[in-house]
Amino acid sequence: MLIYAFLIIFESQTKYNRCGLTPFPMLQIKQFTFNPFQVNNYLLYDDTGECAIIDAATYEKHEKKELASFISDNKLKPVVQLFTHCHIDHMLGSRYISKTYKLKPLTHKDSLPFLENSKEYGKVFGFDVEKPVLPEEFIEDGDTVTFGNQELKVLHTPGHAAGSLCYYHEKQQFVIVGDVLFQGGVGRSDLPTGDHDLLIKSILQKLMTLPPETTVYPGHGPATTIEEEKSGNPFLTGVY
Ligand SMILES: [Zn+2]
């Protein structure tokens, strides 16, 4: 009888998993698009409920509410706040995240001047930036960021902005790239610390060496793949 009961439980458990009905069986990616610059703000989470917030980009009150409601409705616990880079459109909501979830941001040390001067940069673009809580710890190329049962590999990819980082999830083969690479485009390099040759070098060395089927989630616009950009991105043709 006991064995029978065990088998039933085992079988139903197996079916449950096989049908994908387990809540959050794998890492989930929720994409929001916030502020007038239409920045993709990513939320990554798994069945532990722990989540990573990448590029806190909320600006308007209703955007903050939308993000917070998703987090509370799904019973998530933000445990890490990351930036792909610290141009103001990608960090407008950072202070809100730091205050609401008691999370200091984590970024590359070369990004620090952008955060320290964000109020001044904001004025240039007509934004009233809430001064971010500054990071106390930094990450760099080759580091691993963990949350829940997940691991993100940190790739240093300067060229669009100093301290640009991409986050690669090897198991599910995706990479979050900020403004380094877009569908059919690459990041601009005419802003302070931008360098086009360095950007192309970063893309070739750090992104184009990932498996071709890797999904690329950029800081603006739709997702693409490494394969698609390798073959069709006009900024990358002729540079191999
Ligand atoms: Zn940018």
Residues whose N, C-alpha, C, O or C-beta is under 5 A from the ligand:
A	BS01	ZN	H87 D179
